């Protein structure tokens, strides 16, 4: 009888050689993505009979290999689409940032202008005294 520790050691050695060896479960849905990819690669060049033999050895249905191939083919498409969405989102954020910067500059210029008007009014007040009603109305309209 072979001990459990020996089996784990053999399994670790085989995994170190990048050979397909599924994790705990023989169910392909529980395999890691690397195991699924390896299964797809290993069965690519096999004939239908060889693929059936491979599936029997690994506890798979041949249809599952087809599903794994389709998923592998779509994986790159999904990555490309998500990359494109990210690029578009980045472009939109840059445009939004530029718009906000323009708006901020405009508001800062208006604030600086208002400060100048208030400073001028304060200086005029300190030189000529308290302004009359008409002058106060003019100052208020400019602010």
Secondary structure, DSSP 4 states (H G I P E B T S, - for coil): ---HHHHHHHHHHHHHTT-----S-SSGGGS-HHHHHHHHHHHHT--HHHHHHHHHHHT--HHHHHHHHHHHHHHHHHHHHHHHHHHHHHHHHHHHHHHHHHHHHHHHHHHHHHHHHHHHHHHHHHHH-S--HHHHHHHHHH-
